[in-house]
Amino acid sequence: MVPNQATGRLAWVDLKTPSIDKTKAFYGELFSWRFKEEFLPGRVMTKMRSGEQEWGSLTSLDSPIIPKGAKPHTSLYVHVEHLDASVERVRLLGGTVLVEPFDVMNLRLSTIQDPMGAVITLQSTKEAHNVRSDMTTEGLPGWLELTTTDVAVSGEFYSKLFDWKLEYRKQDSTIVFQNRGQDESGMSVVAPDHGTARSEWNVYYTAQDCGRSLIKARTLGAHSITEIQDKPGVGQFASFMGPDGMKSFIMSRE
Protein backbone atom coordinates (compact mmCIF):
# COMPACT_ATOMS: atom_id res chain seq x y z
CA MET A 1 0.00 0.00 0.00
CA VAL A 2 1.36 3.42 -0.94
CA PRO A 3 1.07 5.92 1.96
CA ASN A 4 -1.01 9.02 1.28
CA GLN A 5 0.76 12.32 0.67
CA ALA A 6 0.24 13.48 4.27
CA THR A 7 1.94 10.50 5.93
CA GLY A 8 5.17 11.43 7.68
CA ARG A 9 4.60 15.17 7.41
CA LEU A 10 4.54 17.68 10.26
CA ALA A 11 0.92 18.14 11.30
CA TRP A 12 1.09 20.45 14.31
CA VAL A 13 3.41 22.17 16.82
CA ASP A 14 2.44 22.65 20.46
CA LEU A 15 4.45 24.78 22.89
CA LYS A 16 4.15 23.66 26.51
CA THR A 17 4.76 26.84 28.50
CA PRO A 18 4.60 27.94 32.17
CA SER A 19 3.07 31.26 31.09
CA ILE A 20 0.87 31.58 28.02
CA ASP A 21 0.81 35.36 28.46
CA LYS A 22 4.64 35.59 28.44
CA THR A 23 4.89 33.29 25.43
CA LYS A 24 2.30 35.28 23.49
CA ALA A 25 3.96 38.60 24.31
CA PHE A 26 7.47 37.39 23.40
CA TYR A 27 6.76 35.55 20.15
CA GLY A 28 4.05 37.96 19.11
CA GLU A 29 6.65 40.73 19.17
CA LEU A 30 9.54 38.65 17.80
CA PHE A 31 7.79 36.85 14.94
CA SER A 32 4.41 38.63 14.71
CA TRP A 33 2.63 35.40 15.61
CA ARG A 34 -1.13 35.88 15.89
CA PHE A 35 -3.19 34.07 18.50
CA LYS A 36 -6.78 32.93 18.76
CA GLU A 37 -8.50 31.41 21.78
CA GLU A 38 -10.71 28.40 21.06
CA PHE A 39 -13.01 27.15 23.83
CA LEU A 40 -13.08 23.37 24.18
CA PRO A 41 -14.77 21.15 26.78
CA GLY A 42 -12.86 21.69 30.02
CA ARG A 43 -10.16 23.98 28.66
CA VAL A 44 -9.18 26.85 26.38
CA MET A 45 -6.88 26.21 23.41
CA THR A 46 -4.65 29.03 22.16
CA LYS A 47 -3.92 28.58 18.46
CA MET A 48 -1.08 30.25 16.54
CA ARG A 49 -0.97 31.63 13.03
CA SER A 50 1.74 33.10 10.80
CA GLY A 51 0.87 34.62 7.46
CA GLU A 52 -2.14 32.68 6.23
CA GLN A 53 -1.24 29.42 7.96
CA GLU A 54 -2.54 28.10 11.28
CA TRP A 55 0.11 25.72 12.47
CA GLY A 56 0.35 25.37 16.24
CA SER A 57 -0.91 26.01 19.74
CA LEU A 58 0.09 26.90 23.28
CA THR A 59 -0.61 24.67 26.27
CA SER A 60 -0.06 25.70 29.88
CA LEU A 61 2.17 23.46 31.98
CA ASP A 62 -0.54 23.83 34.64
CA SER A 63 -3.00 22.00 32.41
CA PRO A 64 -4.28 18.70 33.87
CA ILE A 65 -3.20 16.93 30.69
CA ILE A 66 0.49 17.76 31.39
CA PRO A 67 2.47 15.60 33.87
CA LYS A 68 3.48 17.41 37.05
CA GLY A 69 7.06 18.70 36.98
CA ALA A 70 7.27 18.92 33.19
CA LYS A 71 9.61 21.63 31.89
CA PRO A 72 8.88 24.02 29.01
CA HIS A 73 9.20 22.16 25.73
CA THR A 74 7.92 21.93 22.16
CA SER A 75 5.86 18.93 21.04
CA LEU A 76 5.86 17.93 17.37
CA TYR A 77 2.96 16.04 15.81
CA VAL A 78 3.47 13.95 12.66
CA HIS A 79 0.61 12.64 10.54
CA VAL A 80 0.22 8.91 9.93
CA GLU A 81 -2.54 7.26 7.94
CA HIS A 82 -3.28 4.37 10.33
CA LEU A 83 -2.29 5.32 13.85
CA ASP A 84 -2.78 1.99 15.63
CA ALA A 85 -0.77 0.16 12.98
CA SER A 86 1.98 2.77 13.26
CA VAL A 87 2.07 2.36 17.05
CA GLU A 88 2.56 -1.39 16.68
CA ARG A 89 5.32 -0.65 14.18
CA VAL A 90 7.01 1.56 16.78
CA ARG A 91 7.14 -1.38 19.18
CA LEU A 92 8.50 -3.76 16.53
CA LEU A 93 11.25 -1.25 15.69
CA GLY A 94 12.39 -0.98 19.31
CA GLY A 95 10.61 2.24 20.25
CA THR A 96 8.48 2.89 23.32
CA VAL A 97 4.84 3.93 23.44
CA LEU A 98 4.65 6.62 26.13
CA VAL A 99 0.96 7.40 25.65
CA GLU A 100 -1.32 4.71 24.25
CA PRO A 101 -3.61 5.72 21.37
CA PHE A 102 -6.57 7.88 22.38
CA ASP A 103 -9.22 9.98 20.69
CA VAL A 104 -9.85 13.70 21.09
CA MET A 105 -12.24 15.63 18.86
CA ASN A 106 -11.56 14.35 15.32
CA LEU A 107 -8.02 13.19 16.10
CA ARG A 108 -6.41 9.94 17.19
CA LEU A 109 -3.08 10.46 18.95
CA SER A 110 -0.21 8.55 20.54
CA THR A 111 3.10 9.80 21.93
CA ILE A 112 6.11 7.61 21.24
CA GLN A 113 9.83 7.58 22.02
CA ASP A 114 12.43 6.33 19.56
CA PRO A 115 15.20 3.90 20.65
CA MET A 116 17.59 6.79 21.36
CA GLY A 117 15.09 8.73 23.52
CA ALA A 118 13.62 11.37 21.20
CA VAL A 119 9.89 11.95 21.69
CA ILE A 120 7.30 12.71 19.02
CA THR A 121 3.51 12.43 18.77
CA LEU A 122 1.78 10.51 16.00
CA GLN A 123 -1.54 11.85 14.76
CA SER A 124 -4.21 10.58 12.42
CA THR A 125 -7.37 12.26 11.24
CA LYS A 126 -9.77 11.88 8.33
CA GLU A 127 -8.87 15.34 7.06
CA ALA A 128 -5.09 15.60 7.33
CA HIS A 129 -3.73 18.98 8.38
CA ASN A 130 -0.12 19.52 7.41
CA VAL A 131 2.15 22.38 8.35
CA ARG A 132 3.80 23.63 5.19
CA SER A 133 7.49 24.18 5.91
CA ASP A 134 8.15 27.73 4.77
CA MET A 135 11.55 29.41 4.53
CA THR A 136 10.05 32.71 3.32
CA THR A 137 7.49 33.63 6.00
CA GLU A 138 9.00 35.02 9.21
CA GLY A 139 8.25 32.86 12.23
CA LEU A 140 6.80 29.84 10.43
CA PRO A 141 8.32 26.40 11.06
CA GLY A 142 10.94 26.08 8.37
CA TRP A 143 12.79 22.90 9.27
CA LEU A 144 12.74 19.93 11.65
CA GLU A 145 16.00 18.56 13.02
CA LEU A 146 16.64 15.40 14.99
CA THR A 147 19.72 15.47 17.18
CA THR A 148 20.74 11.98 18.20
CA THR A 149 23.56 10.12 19.90
CA ASP A 150 23.38 7.41 17.21
CA VAL A 151 22.48 8.41 13.65
CA ALA A 152 22.49 4.81 12.43
CA VAL A 153 19.87 3.62 14.94
CA SER A 154 17.71 6.74 14.61
CA GLY A 155 17.98 6.76 10.84
CA GLU A 156 16.82 3.16 10.55
CA PHE A 157 13.94 3.69 12.99
CA TYR A 158 12.37 6.68 11.22
CA SER A 159 13.08 5.36 7.74
CA LYS A 160 11.06 2.25 8.55
CA LEU A 161 8.39 3.99 10.63
CA PHE A 162 7.51 6.72 8.10
CA ASP A 163 9.00 5.23 4.91
CA TRP A 164 11.38 8.16 4.81
CA LYS A 165 14.48 7.89 2.63
CA LEU A 166 17.75 8.68 4.42
CA GLU A 167 20.22 10.69 2.35
CA TYR A 168 23.80 11.61 3.28
CA ARG A 169 24.92 14.72 1.40
CA LYS A 170 28.67 15.12 1.19
CA GLN A 171 28.51 18.52 -0.51
CA ASP A 172 27.25 20.28 2.64
CA SER A 173 27.80 17.53 5.25
CA THR A 174 24.12 17.11 6.06
CA ILE A 175 21.89 14.11 6.72
CA VAL A 176 18.37 14.51 5.37
CA PHE A 177 15.16 12.51 5.63
CA GLN A 178 13.19 12.64 2.38
CA ASN A 179 9.46 12.00 2.11
CA ARG A 180 8.44 11.02 -1.42
CA GLY A 181 11.20 13.09 -2.99
CA GLN A 182 10.88 16.13 -0.73
CA ASP A 183 13.23 17.07 2.09
CA GLU A 184 11.22 16.45 5.26
CA SER A 185 13.74 16.96 8.05
CA GLY A 186 17.39 16.66 9.00
CA MET A 187 19.48 14.69 11.46
CA SER A 188 22.71 15.51 13.27
CA VAL A 189 24.83 13.73 15.82
CA VAL A 190 25.49 14.91 19.35
CA ALA A 191 28.38 13.36 21.28
CA PRO A 192 27.05 10.83 23.84
CA ASP A 193 29.76 11.78 26.33
CA HIS A 194 28.58 15.40 26.42
CA GLY A 195 27.09 16.13 29.84
CA THR A 196 23.76 17.45 28.56
CA ALA A 197 23.57 15.34 25.38
CA ARG A 198 20.22 13.79 24.56
CA SER A 199 18.31 12.79 21.48
CA GLU A 200 15.45 15.15 20.65
CA TRP A 201 13.40 16.69 17.86
CA ASN A 202 13.55 20.46 17.38
CA VAL A 203 11.71 22.86 15.09
CA TYR A 204 13.61 25.73 13.44
CA TYR A 205 11.58 28.88 12.84
CA THR A 206 12.21 30.93 9.73
CA ALA A 207 14.13 34.17 10.19
CA GLN A 208 14.76 36.47 7.24
CA ASP A 209 17.88 37.71 9.03
CA CYS A 210 19.14 35.33 11.70
CA GLY A 211 21.45 37.87 13.34
CA ARG A 212 18.79 40.56 13.51
CA SER A 213 16.25 38.14 14.97
CA LEU A 214 18.70 36.97 17.63
CA ILE A 215 19.43 40.56 18.67
CA LYS A 216 15.71 41.31 18.82
CA ALA A 217 15.10 38.19 20.93
CA ARG A 218 17.73 39.40 23.42
CA THR A 219 16.16 42.83 23.70
CA LEU A 220 12.86 41.07 24.49
CA GLY A 221 14.43 39.16 27.37
CA ALA A 222 15.89 36.02 25.78
CA HIS A 223 19.45 34.79 26.25
CA SER A 224 21.54 33.00 23.64
CA ILE A 225 22.20 29.28 23.79
CA THR A 226 24.22 29.15 20.57
CA GLU A 227 25.43 32.18 18.67
CA ILE A 228 25.06 32.54 14.91
CA GLN A 229 26.48 29.53 13.07
CA ASP A 230 27.15 29.49 9.34
CA LYS A 231 26.78 26.32 7.28
CA PRO A 232 27.96 26.81 3.68
CA GLY A 233 25.32 25.85 1.16
CA VAL A 234 22.59 25.82 3.81
CA GLY A 235 22.37 29.07 5.79
CA GLN A 236 22.64 30.46 9.32
CA PHE A 237 21.39 29.01 12.61
CA ALA A 238 21.07 30.13 16.22
CA SER A 239 19.19 29.19 19.37
CA PHE A 240 18.04 31.01 22.49
CA MET A 241 16.05 30.62 25.69
CA GLY A 242 13.00 32.86 25.84
CA PRO A 243 11.77 34.66 28.98
CA ASP A 244 9.16 31.89 29.31
CA GLY A 245 11.91 29.25 29.60
CA MET A 246 11.23 27.88 26.12
CA LYS A 247 14.22 26.84 24.01
CA SER A 248 13.86 28.04 20.41
CA PHE A 249 15.83 27.62 17.19
CA ILE A 250 15.91 29.99 14.23
CA MET A 251 17.40 29.68 10.75
CA SER A 252 17.77 31.67 7.57
CA ARG A 253 18.52 30.01 4.23
CA GLU A 254 21.21 31.22 1.88
C-alpha positions in Angstrom: 0.0 0.0 0.0 1.4 3.4 -0.9 1.1 5.9 2.0 -1.0 9.0 1.3 0.8 12.3 0.7 0.2 13.5 4.3 1.9 10.5 5.9 5.2 11.4 7.7 4.6 15.2 7.4 4.5 17.7 10.3 0.9 18.1 11.3 1.1 20.5 14.3 3.4 22.2 16.8 2.4 22.6 20.5 4.4 24.8 22.9 4.2 23.7 26.5 4.8 26.8 28.5 4.6 27.9 32.2 3.1 31.3 31.1 0.9 31.6 28.0 0.8 35.4 28.5 4.6 35.6 28.4 4.9 33.3 25.4 2.3 35.3 23.5 4.0 38.6 24.3 7.5 37.4 23.4 6.8 35.6 20.1 4.1 38.0 19.1 6.6 40.7 19.2 9.5 38.7 17.8 7.8 36.9 14.9 4.4 38.6 14.7 2.6 35.4 15.6 -1.1 35.9 15.9 -3.2 34.1 18.5 -6.8 32.9 18.8 -8.5 31.4 21.8 -10.7 28.4 21.1 -13.0 27.1 23.8 -13.1 23.4 24.2 -14.8 21.2 26.8 -12.9 21.7 30.0 -10.2 24.0 28.7 -9.2 26.9 26.4 -6.9 26.2 23.4 -4.6 29.0 22.2 -3.9 28.6 18.5 -1.1 30.3 16.5 -1.0 31.6 13.0 1.7 33.1 10.8 0.9 34.6 7.5 -2.1 32.7 6.2 -1.2 29.4 8.0 -2.5 28.1 11.3 0.1 25.7 12.5 0.3 25.4 16.2 -0.9 26.0 19.7 0.1 26.9 23.3 -0.6 24.7 26.3 -0.1 25.7 29.9 2.2 23.5 32.0 -0.5 23.8 34.6 -3.0 22.0 32.4 -4.3 18.7 33.9 -3.2 16.9 30.7 0.5 17.8 31.4 2.5 15.6 33.9 3.5 17.4 37.1 7.1 18.7 37.0 7.3 18.9 33.2 9.6 21.6 31.9 8.9 24.0 29.0 9.2 22.2 25.7 7.9 21.9 22.2 5.9 18.9 21.0 5.9 17.9 17.4 3.0 16.0 15.8 3.5 14.0 12.7 0.6 12.6 10.5 0.2 8.9 9.9 -2.5 7.3 7.9 -3.3 4.4 10.3 -2.3 5.3 13.9 -2.8 2.0 15.6 -0.8 0.2 13.0 2.0 2.8 13.3 2.1 2.4 17.1 2.6 -1.4 16.7 5.3 -0.7 14.2 7.0 1.6 16.8 7.1 -1.4 19.2 8.5 -3.8 16.5 11.2 -1.3 15.7 12.4 -1.0 19.3 10.6 2.2 20.2 8.5 2.9 23.3 4.8 3.9 23.4 4.6 6.6 26.1 1.0 7.4 25.6 -1.3 4.7 24.3 -3.6 5.7 21.4 -6.6 7.9 22.4 -9.2 10.0 20.7 -9.8 13.7 21.1 -12.2 15.6 18.9 -11.6 14.3 15.3 -8.0 13.2 16.1 -6.4 9.9 17.2 -3.1 10.5 19.0 -0.2 8.5 20.5 3.1 9.8 21.9 6.1 7.6 21.2 9.8 7.6 22.0 12.4 6.3 19.6 15.2 3.9 20.7 17.6 6.8 21.4 15.1 8.7 23.5 13.6 11.4 21.2 9.9 12.0 21.7 7.3 12.7 19.0 3.5 12.4 18.8 1.8 10.5 16.0 -1.5 11.9 14.8 -4.2 10.6 12.4 -7.4 12.3 11.2 -9.8 11.9 8.3 -8.9 15.3 7.1 -5.1 15.6 7.3 -3.7 19.0 8.4 -0.1 19.5 7.4 2.1 22.4 8.3 3.8 23.6 5.2 7.5 24.2 5.9 8.1 27.7 4.8 11.5 29.4 4.5 10.1 32.7 3.3 7.5 33.6 6.0 9.0 35.0 9.2 8.2 32.9 12.2 6.8 29.8 10.4 8.3 26.4 11.1 10.9 26.1 8.4 12.8 22.9 9.3 12.7 19.9 11.7 16.0 18.6 13.0 16.6 15.4 15.0 19.7 15.5 17.2 20.7 12.0 18.2 23.6 10.1 19.9 23.4 7.4 17.2 22.5 8.4 13.6 22.5 4.8 12.4 19.9 3.6 14.9 17.7 6.7 14.6 18.0 6.8 10.8 16.8 3.2 10.6 13.9 3.7 13.0 12.4 6.7 11.2 13.1 5.4 7.7 11.1 2.2 8.6 8.4 4.0 10.6 7.5 6.7 8.1 9.0 5.2 4.9 11.4 8.2 4.8 14.5 7.9 2.6 17.7 8.7 4.4 20.2 10.7 2.3 23.8 11.6 3.3 24.9 14.7 1.4 28.7 15.1 1.2 28.5 18.5 -0.5 27.2 20.3 2.6 27.8 17.5 5.2 24.1 17.1 6.1 21.9 14.1 6.7 18.4 14.5 5.4 15.2 12.5 5.6 13.2 12.6 2.4 9.5 12.0 2.1 8.4 11.0 -1.4 11.2 13.1 -3.0 10.9 16.1 -0.7 13.2 17.1 2.1 11.2 16.4 5.3 13.7 17.0 8.0 17.4 16.7 9.0 19.5 14.7 11.5 22.7 15.5 13.3 24.8 13.7 15.8 25.5 14.9 19.4 28.4 13.4 21.3 27.0 10.8 23.8 29.8 11.8 26.3 28.6 15.4 26.4 27.1 16.1 29.8 23.8 17.5 28.6 23.6 15.3 25.4 20.2 13.8 24.6 18.3 12.8 21.5 15.5 15.1 20.6 13.4 16.7 17.9 13.5 20.5 17.4 11.7 22.9 15.1 13.6 25.7 13.4 11.6 28.9 12.8 12.2 30.9 9.7 14.1 34.2 10.2 14.8 36.5 7.2 17.9 37.7 9.0 19.1 35.3 11.7 21.5 37.9 13.3 18.8 40.6 13.5 16.2 38.1 15.0 18.7 37.0 17.6 19.4 40.6 18.7 15.7 41.3 18.8 15.1 38.2 20.9 17.7 39.4 23.4 16.2 42.8 23.7 12.9 41.1 24.5 14.4 39.2 27.4 15.9 36.0 25.8 19.4 34.8 26.2 21.5 33.0 23.6 22.2 29.3 23.8 24.2 29.2 20.6 25.4 32.2 18.7 25.1 32.5 14.9 26.5 29.5 13.1 27.1 29.5 9.3 26.8 26.3 7.3 28.0 26.8 3.7 25.3 25.9 1.2 22.6 25.8 3.8 22.4 29.1 5.8 22.6 30.5 9.3 21.4 29.0 12.6 21.1 30.1 16.2 19.2 29.2 19.4 18.0 31.0 22.5 16.0 30.6 25.7 13.0 32.9 25.8 11.8 34.7 29.0 9.2 31.9 29.3 11.9 29.3 29.6 11.2 27.9 26.1 14.2 26.8 24.0 13.9 28.0 20.4 15.8 27.6 17.2 15.9 30.0 14.2 17.4 29.7 10.8 17.8 31.7 7.6 18.5 30.0 4.2 21.2 31.2 1.9 
